Amino acid sequence: MNIMPDKLHRVSVAVDEKTRSILESLAKKENKTLSEIIRQAIMVYSKIRDKLVVENIDKYLDIVSSNNIVLDIELWLTILDELNKCSSQDFWNAIERIGMEHGFELRSKGVKDIDDLLNLLSLRHLFEVNKNRNSYTLVLATRNEAKLLKAYLKGLFKSLGVEREIEIVEGLRKLIILKKAN
């Protein structure tokens, strides 16, 4: 990103030693001035602020820097159509195992309960979460995702140790997670 300002205005900014060290390191790595680094950071922040929830930046960075891929919705639907038609029980068991593995990984990163888990997964655009008193409604992009996500969530809930506390009900384009009465 090359920022060539039309007219520069001087602004004083106070930073702590750690921030100054980071700025100097970035300026050296990119062969830019501190002012150029700060201008670029402000422009990037402005774009992020308009698109994302800033408080979730670390979570977004973790998502995009890990082994995730982004798929076109039409491609995703075609894959799901085929999977829902002819997948064996072994396939669905594998999806649940993958959910468990991901759940253990997420637990090691601080995910500790259903709220944390569902909020994180909604950041990955797997669904939109609507929380009610004793349930969660997961609104899916398509109805074809229900079976896949249900198997995946079963594994995630097992890894969190909450599988006996919930019930997953499939709707047309949603999954409803009910908290069982204790």
Buried (B, 14 or more C-beta within 10 A) or exposed (E): EEEEEEEEEEEEEEEEEEEEEBBEEBBEEEEBEBBBBBBBEEEEEEEEEEEEEEEBEEBBEBBEEEEEEEEEEEEBBEEBEEBBEEBEEEEBEBBBBBBBEBBBEBBEEEBEEBEBBBBBBBBEEBBEBEEEEEBBBBEBBEBBBBBBBBBBBBBBBBBBEBBEBBEBEBEEBBBBBBBEEE
